[in-house]
Amino acid sequence: MEGTGVLSLRYYTAPDWGGKRGRGFRDVPWGRIAGYFRPYALLLAGVIGSIVLGSLLGLVQPLLIRGIIDRAIPQRDMVLLSELAGLIVATALASAAVGVLQGYLNARIGQGVMFDLRNEMYRHLVRMPLQFFTNTKTGEIMSRVNNDVNSLQMVVSDTVANSLRNVISVVITVATMFALNWQLALLSLVILPLFIVPTRRVGRMNYNLRKRSQEKLADLSALMQETLGVSGILLVKTFNKEPSEVERFEAKNRELMEAQMRQSLVGRWFFMMLTTISTAGPAIIYWYGGRLVMGDAMTLGTVVAFTAYLGQLYGPVSALANIHVNVMGSAALFSRLFEYLDKPVEIEDRPGAVDVGRVRGQIQFENVYFRYRPGGEWVLRGIDLTIEPGQLVALVGPSGAGKTTLSYLIPRLYDPEVGRVTLEGHDLRDVTLSSLHGQIGVVTQETFLFHASLRDNLLYAKPDATEEEMEAAAKAAYIHDMIQRLPDGYDTLVGERGYKLSGGEKQRIALARVILKNPRILILDEATSALDSHSERYIQAALQPLFQGRTSIVIAHRLSTILRADQIVVIDGGRVVEKGTHRELLARGGLYARLYAEQFADQEAGQPVDGESALERDLNVAGGGQG
Ligand SMILES: Nc1ncnc2c1ncn2[C@@H]1O[C@H](COP(=O)(O)OP(=O)(O)OP(=O)(O)O)[C@@H](O)[C@H]1O
């Protein structure tokens, strides 16, 4: 029954197919969809060829049976009988072979289209602005790339190939039936609608139920994704929510079960009808044809051949009856994917964008206004700021003041709405993103490590670095010795499913990674999470060489960084409210002086900044003489 379109809806996720009230046939971008098949035109021609061949082979069998009944048996011709029986086997084999060929071609086309679509999706998604990722659930993105594209594969093979096959076999079979006997052919065609009408109804019901159970399944997956992750399960456990989460899961799970039960019931009904009608059809043909045979108006073999042809018609005709559901369902899937592909990339190279080359690192904010949503509240308001090459700038301010946002404008993760950010006099929007990113290194608060070896994680910054360069970076970040003590050293797997590094160790890996990249401009969001004083000293020692010889913009949470800064920029409510050195700002007695008293003054003061010191001696002992 693989030809029945109803069943081929099995793997669809729930595309938003609005039925009669939804998108119409004309709203579907057929041309664009066809474009994905164009590279496979030759293979498609092969599919059509094999379909025609398969249908012709399907016609031969009933004729051979007719020959056996009408000629070989009455004439007691053993040779003819053997020949015809042998031919039946041979045609069955041949049509099986054609089926395999067709399946192969189908898969090639389907997989090829999927391959292209997945690549196109991913290529597009990685270029999307940060905003897109902060606004979209990760699960949703995954679902588009995986489920929707996979569902499309079904659609591509089912809808395209089956529809073609069905149309061709219906045309050929009906033509043959008319050639054999037009009265019986007409009678068969009268019976067919009996079959089509209920199939259509069930098809529609089935489609809706499938959509529903897909939604339920998606709900269930979302719930699992949320609660069964490390952060989620931590929350569940510590808030003692295990029982209530289990309850929530059971409720959703029950809904899923009920939806699937109903779906399988509809399936049963469908099969019942199918069986009844597919027995009733031949019965009617035998009854009427039998009378013709009795009146010598027809041979017995022709009647038998007719019922065989009728049987061959059921599948294709019922599939064609549901072709609308199928085609619109696949069109909806394509439309959903197009929706993603059509989302503007927003931040991309302008035509004629220039390569910044190797910069000295002068950055200027000129009257910069920025907000996350058009019409929303300004997050940055009129920022004017000049950062000289090689300077260390500490951004301080209350939580939510806009420090992170400000720092994100430098690597152009966002563009200002008003004003401009310049690098060495170039508006950032006039330089190529790749040359800009080549000059900037970013260390975020939360260190992200790929599930790969430490070596791969470090080399991510500079894939062509030598072993010596990599180790030198690790030494400078005071992490080399620790790595060497691991059983697999630099080959230790880290990340989600790998070796768990402590917070301080991860930070030092992040620092080593950026040291290896050796950018002209460093953007560092110092971790707020308090480390023990031992790890803290390592981090500080690692930061020291990092700041040297490059422009550094640091969202500072460490007193030592602030004290070291050439310029402290105090942000409040999206504005620069104070600028200066520690001494100047303290003397002013403004916001900085207050923040200092609240946040920083109690941090261990008098951290050594350079030179031989108690810290370095301490590190030399603990780290075995690194650096
Ligand atoms: N992706 C976003 N979409 C919408 N609003 C955002 C987004 N990111 C930040 N904001 C808002 O912008 C404002 C500034 O946030 P930002 O992260 O820049 O502050 P911050 O000074 O770095 O704060 P903290 O020190 O707490 O990290 C906040 O009010 C925040 O809620």
The ligand as an SDF file (V2000), in Angstrom:
LIG
                    3D

 31 33  0  0  0  0  0  0  0  0999 V2000
   19.3370   40.4940   23.6650 N   0  0  0  0  0  0  0  0  0  0  0  0
   18.6860   41.4340   24.3390 C   0  0  0  0  0  0  0  0  0  0  0  0
   17.4370   41.7790   23.9750 N   0  0  0  0  0  0  0  0  0  0  0  0
   16.7790   42.7380   24.6360 C   0  0  0  0  0  0  0  0  0  0  0  0
   17.2660   43.4150   25.6780 N   0  0  0  0  0  0  0  0  0  0  0  0
   18.5070   43.1280   26.1010 C   0  0  0  0  0  0  0  0  0  0  0  0
   19.2780   42.1130   25.4450 C   0  0  0  0  0  0  0  0  0  0  0  0
   20.4640   42.0400   26.0740 N   0  0  0  0  0  0  0  0  0  0  0  0
   20.4350   42.9620   27.0700 C   0  0  0  0  0  0  0  0  0  0  0  0
   19.2730   43.6370   27.0880 N   0  0  0  0  0  0  0  0  0  0  0  0
   18.9010   44.7210   28.0030 C   0  0  0  0  0  0  0  0  0  0  0  0
   19.7760   45.7990   27.7750 O   0  0  0  0  0  0  0  0  0  0  0  0
   20.1550   46.4090   28.9910 C   0  0  0  0  0  0  0  0  0  0  0  0
   21.6600   46.4750   29.1140 C   0  0  0  0  0  0  0  0  0  0  0  0
   22.1510   45.1570   29.2250 O   0  0  0  0  0  0  0  0  0  0  0  0
   23.7070   44.8190   29.3160 P   0  0  0  0  0  0  0  0  0  0  0  0
   23.8280   43.3380   29.3180 O   0  0  0  0  0  0  0  0  0  0  0  0
   24.4240   45.5690   28.2760 O   0  0  0  0  0  0  0  0  0  0  0  0
   24.0680   45.3960   30.7430 O   0  0  0  0  0  0  0  0  0  0  0  0
   25.3830   45.2190   31.6000 P   0  0  0  0  0  0  0  0  0  0  0  0
   25.7560   46.5680   32.0330 O   0  0  0  0  0  0  0  0  0  0  0  0
   26.3780   44.4440   30.8520 O   0  0  0  0  0  0  0  0  0  0  0  0
   24.8260   44.3860   32.8300 O   0  0  0  0  0  0  0  0  0  0  0  0
   25.5670   43.2620   33.7420 P   0  0  0  0  0  0  0  0  0  0  0  0
   26.6980   43.9220   34.4250 O   0  0  0  0  0  0  0  0  0  0  0  0
   24.4950   42.8490   34.6800 O   0  0  0  0  0  0  0  0  0  0  0  0
   25.9820   42.1850   32.8090 O   0  0  0  0  0  0  0  0  0  0  0  0
   19.4800   45.6310   30.0950 C   0  0  0  0  0  0  0  0  0  0  0  0
   18.3440   46.3400   30.5130 O   0  0  0  0  0  0  0  0  0  0  0  0
   19.0910   44.3280   29.4460 C   0  0  0  0  0  0  0  0  0  0  0  0
   17.9030   43.8490   29.9980 O   0  0  0  0  0  0  0  0  0  0  0  0
  1  2  1  0
  2  3  1  0
  2  7  2  0
  3  4  2  0
  4  5  1  0
  5  6  2  0
  6  7  1  0
  6 10  1  0
  7  8  1  0
  8  9  2  0
  9 10  1  0
 10 11  1  0
 11 12  1  0
 11 30  1  0
 12 13  1  0
 13 14  1  0
 13 28  1  0
 14 15  1  0
 15 16  1  0
 16 17  2  0
 16 18  1  0
 16 19  1  0
 19 20  1  0
 20 21  2  0
 20 22  1  0
 20 23  1  0
 23 24  1  0
 24 25  2  0
 24 26  1  0
 24 27  1  0
 28 29  1  0
 28 30  1  0
 30 31  1  0
M  END
$$$$
